[in-house]
Amino acid sequence: MNFATIGVAAAALFWLETGIAARLGRRRVPGLEDLEPIRDESLPTLTIVAAAKDEAPRVEEAARSLLRQDYPNSAVIVVDDRSSDGTSRRFPKTGSGSATRSRKARGPQTRNGSSSWTGT
């Protein structure tokens, strides 16, 4: 018998024993229900930045969907990338506690007035 055969046999026995022990309930991988929940105040701030160009029909629902997330300390920024269809006017009016959680912004401008980035 060579070392490769011995190694394969040892690995097979290890996994066989592990499978049998797990099946019999002697070994268990901890699940989420075993963990202590993290307190809201200890979670970091999450900022979601969404870029939109000519998305007027969809931007309102998309922004509202982002605002509905239940992460406790989050903010949503929607960047209007020089839309020509009124995308920035369709951004939802903030309310019901989300006023501090959302805002809109225009894409950056270069010195000659053109945008430095245009999404497609």
C-alpha positions as protocol buffer text, in pm:
chain_id: "A"
residue {
  index: 1
  type: MET
  ca { x: 0 y: 0 z: 0 }
}
residue {
  index: 2
  type: ASN
  ca { x: 130 y: 343 z: -86 }
}
residue {
  index: 3
  type: PHE
  ca { x: 74 y: 676 z: 96 }
}
residue {
  index: 4
  type: ALA
  ca { x: -187 y: 797 z: -155 }
}
residue {
  index: 5
  type: THR
  ca { x: -406 y: 494 z: -93 }
}
residue {
  index: 6
  type: ILE
  ca { x: -373 y: 533 z: 284 }
}
residue {
  index: 7
  type: GLY
  ca { x: -463 y: 904 z: 259 }
}
residue {
  index: 8
  type: VAL
  ca { x: -772 y: 835 z: 50 }
}
residue {
  index: 9
  type: ALA
  ca { x: -883 y: 559 z: 288 }
}
residue {
  index: 10
  type: ALA
  ca { x: -834 y: 786 z: 591 }
}
residue {
  index: 11
  type: ALA
  ca { x: -1033 y: 1068 z: 428 }
}
residue {
  index: 12
  type: ALA
  ca { x: -1312 y: 827 z: 335 }
}
residue {
  index: 13
  type: LEU
  ca { x: -1331 y: 694 z: 692 }
}
residue {
  index: 14
  type: PHE
  ca { x: -1336 y: 1048 z: 833 }
}
residue {
  index: 15
  type: TRP
  ca { x: -1627 y: 1156 z: 610 }
}
residue {
  index: 16
  type: LEU
  ca { x: -1812 y: 828 z: 668 }
}
residue {
  index: 17
  type: GLU
  ca { x: -1786 y: 872 z: 1046 }
}
residue {
  index: 18
  type: THR
  ca { x: -1885 y: 1241 z: 1021 }
}
residue {
  index: 19
  type: GLY
  ca { x: -2192 y: 1155 z: 812 }
}
residue {
  index: 20
  type: ILE
  ca { x: -2305 y: 880 z: 1047 }
}
residue {
  index: 21
  type: ALA
  ca { x: -2254 y: 1102 z: 1354 }
}
residue {
  index: 22
  type: ALA
  ca { x: -2451 y: 1385 z: 1195 }
}
residue {
  index: 23
  type: ARG
  ca { x: -2731 y: 1147 z: 1097 }
}
residue {
  index: 24
  type: LEU
  ca { x: -2753 y: 1013 z: 1450 }
}
residue {
  index: 25
  type: GLY
  ca { x: -2761 y: 1365 z: 1591 }
}
residue {
  index: 26
  type: ARG
  ca { x: -2426 y: 1351 z: 1768 }
}
residue {
  index: 27
  type: ARG
  ca { x: -2283 y: 1632 z: 1557 }
}
residue {
  index: 28
  type: ARG
  ca { x: -2479 y: 1933 z: 1456 }
}
residue {
  index: 29
  type: VAL
  ca { x: -2390 y: 2244 z: 1262 }
}
residue {
  index: 30
  type: PRO
  ca { x: -2527 y: 2547 z: 1449 }
}
residue {
  index: 31
  type: GLY
  ca { x: -2810 y: 2726 z: 1272 }
}
residue {
  index: 32
  type: LEU
  ca { x: -2927 y: 3085 z: 1284 }
}
residue {
  index: 33
  type: GLU
  ca { x: -3177 y: 3002 z: 1556 }
}
residue {
  index: 34
  type: ASP
  ca { x: -2881 y: 2919 z: 1783 }
}
residue {
  index: 35
  type: LEU
  ca { x: -2729 y: 3266 z: 1749 }
}
residue {
  index: 36
  type: GLU
  ca { x: -2803 y: 3568 z: 1962 }
}
residue {
  index: 37
  type: PRO
  ca { x: -2963 y: 3846 z: 1748 }
}
residue {
  index: 38
  type: ILE
  ca { x: -2748 y: 4154 z: 1685 }
}
residue {
  index: 39
  type: ARG
  ca { x: -2889 y: 4468 z: 1847 }
}
residue {
  index: 40
  type: ASP
  ca { x: -2997 y: 4735 z: 1596 }
}
residue {
  index: 41
  type: GLU
  ca { x: -2780 y: 5004 z: 1752 }
}
residue {
  index: 42
  type: SER
  ca { x: -2466 y: 4794 z: 1703 }
}
residue {
  index: 43
  type: LEU
  ca { x: -2518 y: 4750 z: 1327 }
}
residue {
  index: 44
  type: PRO
  ca { x: -2318 y: 4974 z: 1092 }
}
residue {
  index: 45
  type: THR
  ca { x: -2485 y: 5233 z: 869 }
}
residue {
  index: 46
  type: LEU
  ca { x: -2576 y: 5105 z: 523 }
}
residue {
  index: 47
  type: THR
  ca { x: -2601 y: 5348 z: 232 }
}
residue {
  index: 48
  type: ILE
  ca { x: -2755 y: 5222 z: -92 }
}
residue {
  index: 49
  type: VAL
  ca { x: -2661 y: 5424 z: -401 }
}
residue {
  index: 50
  type: ALA
  ca { x: -2869 y: 5361 z: -714 }
}
residue {
  index: 51
  type: ALA
  ca { x: -2789 y: 5528 z: -1046 }
}
residue {
  index: 52
  type: ALA
  ca { x: -3071 y: 5604 z: -1291 }
}
residue {
  index: 53
  type: LYS
  ca { x: -3072 y: 5740 z: -1646 }
}
residue {
  index: 54
  type: ASP
  ca { x: -3405 y: 5783 z: -1822 }
}
residue {
  index: 55
  type: GLU
  ca { x: -3585 y: 5556 z: -1575 }
}
residue {
  index: 56
  type: ALA
  ca { x: -3891 y: 5773 z: -1503 }
}
residue {
  index: 57
  type: PRO
  ca { x: -4144 y: 5486 z: -1534 }
}
residue {
  index: 58
  type: ARG
  ca { x: -3951 y: 5267 z: -1287 }
}
residue {
  index: 59
  type: VAL
  ca { x: -3751 y: 5489 z: -1050 }
}
residue {
  index: 60
  type: GLU
  ca { x: -4033 y: 5561 z: -805 }
}
residue {
  index: 61
  type: GLU
  ca { x: -4115 y: 5197 z: -736 }
}
residue {
  index: 62
  type: ALA
  ca { x: -3745 y: 5103 z: -728 }
}
residue {
  index: 63
  type: ALA
  ca { x: -3669 y: 5374 z: -471 }
}
residue {
  index: 64
  type: ARG
  ca { x: -3973 y: 5278 z: -261 }
}
residue {
  index: 65
  type: SER
  ca { x: -3862 y: 4915 z: -270 }
}
residue {
  index: 66
  type: LEU
  ca { x: -3519 y: 5015 z: -140 }
}
residue {
  index: 67
  type: LEU
  ca { x: -3677 y: 5226 z: 134 }
}
residue {
  index: 68
  type: ARG
  ca { x: -3891 y: 4929 z: 245 }
}
residue {
  index: 69
  type: GLN
  ca { x: -3585 y: 4730 z: 344 }
}
residue {
  index: 70
  type: ASP
  ca { x: -3596 y: 4655 z: 715 }
}
residue {
  index: 71
  type: TYR
  ca { x: -3229 y: 4722 z: 787 }
}
residue {
  index: 72
  type: PRO
  ca { x: -3248 y: 4963 z: 1083 }
}
residue {
  index: 73
  type: ASN
  ca { x: -2982 y: 5221 z: 999 }
}
residue {
  index: 74
  type: SER
  ca { x: -2992 y: 5272 z: 623 }
}
residue {
  index: 75
  type: ALA
  ca { x: -3004 y: 5550 z: 366 }
}
residue {
  index: 76
  type: VAL
  ca { x: -3092 y: 5552 z: -4 }
}
residue {
  index: 77
  type: ILE
  ca { x: -2934 y: 5788 z: -257 }
}
residue {
  index: 78
  type: VAL
  ca { x: -3066 y: 5790 z: -613 }
}
residue {
  index: 79
  type: VAL
  ca { x: -2829 y: 5955 z: -861 }
}
residue {
  index: 80
  type: ASP
  ca { x: -2993 y: 6099 z: -1172 }
}
residue {
  index: 81
  type: ASP
  ca { x: -2743 y: 6069 z: -1456 }
}
residue {
  index: 82
  type: ARG
  ca { x: -2863 y: 6356 z: -1679 }
}
residue {
  index: 83
  type: SER
  ca { x: -3198 y: 6198 z: -1761 }
}
residue {
  index: 84
  type: SER
  ca { x: -3408 y: 6360 z: -2029 }
}
residue {
  index: 85
  type: ASP
  ca { x: -3738 y: 6198 z: -1928 }
}
residue {
  index: 86
  type: GLY
  ca { x: -3796 y: 6359 z: -1587 }
}
residue {
  index: 87
  type: THR
  ca { x: -3649 y: 6079 z: -1378 }
}
residue {
  index: 88
  type: SER
  ca { x: -3553 y: 6315 z: -1094 }
}
residue {
  index: 89
  type: ARG
  ca { x: -3911 y: 6449 z: -1071 }
}
residue {
  index: 90
  type: ARG
  ca { x: -4042 y: 6093 z: -1026 }
}
residue {
  index: 91
  type: PHE
  ca { x: -3831 y: 6022 z: -721 }
}
residue {
  index: 92
  type: PRO
  ca { x: -4078 y: 5954 z: -438 }
}
residue {
  index: 93
  type: LYS
  ca { x: -4164 y: 6221 z: -187 }
}
residue {
  index: 94
  type: THR
  ca { x: -4013 y: 6107 z: 137 }
}
residue {
  index: 95
  type: GLY
  ca { x: -4244 y: 6053 z: 428 }
}
residue {
  index: 96
  type: SER
  ca { x: -4342 y: 5816 z: 705 }
}
residue {
  index: 97
  type: GLY
  ca { x: -4001 y: 5823 z: 869 }
}
residue {
  index: 98
  type: SER
  ca { x: -3800 y: 5790 z: 549 }
}
residue {
  index: 99
  type: ALA
  ca { x: -3723 y: 6162 z: 505 }
}
residue {
  index: 100
  type: THR
  ca { x: -3384 y: 6125 z: 667 }
}
residue {
  index: 101
  type: ARG
  ca { x: -3322 y: 5799 z: 484 }
}
residue {
  index: 102
  type: SER
  ca { x: -3342 y: 5913 z: 123 }
}
residue {
  index: 103
  type: ARG
  ca { x: -3226 y: 6183 z: -110 }
}
residue {
  index: 104
  type: LYS
  ca { x: -3161 y: 6240 z: -476 }
}
residue {
  index: 105
  type: ALA
  ca { x: -2849 y: 6370 z: -645 }
}
residue {
  index: 106
  type: ARG
  ca { x: -2743 y: 6470 z: -997 }
}
residue {
  index: 107
  type: GLY
  ca { x: -2450 y: 6304 z: -1170 }
}
residue {
  index: 108
  type: PRO
  ca { x: -2115 y: 6486 z: -1153 }
}
residue {
  index: 109
  type: GLN
  ca { x: -2039 y: 6759 z: -1405 }
}
residue {
  index: 110
  type: THR
  ca { x: -1703 y: 6839 z: -1567 }
}
residue {
  index: 111
  type: ARG
  ca { x: -1571 y: 7190 z: -1623 }
}
residue {
  index: 112
  type: ASN
  ca { x: -1721 y: 7211 z: -1971 }
}
residue {
  index: 113
  type: GLY
  ca { x: -2064 y: 7119 z: -1833 }
}
residue {
  index: 114
  type: SER
  ca { x: -2083 y: 6764 z: -1960 }
}
residue {
  index: 115
  type: SER
  ca { x: -2127 y: 6469 z: -1731 }
}
residue {
  index: 116
  type: SER
  ca { x: -1817 y: 6273 z: -1639 }
}
residue {
  index: 117
  type: TRP
  ca { x: -2017 y: 5950 z: -1632 }
}
residue {
  index: 118
  type: THR
  ca { x: -2318 y: 5834 z: -1825 }
}
residue {
  index: 119
  type: GLY
  ca { x: -2476 y: 5500 z: -1752 }
}
residue {
  index: 120
  type: THR
  ca { x: -2655 y: 5301 z: -2017 }
}
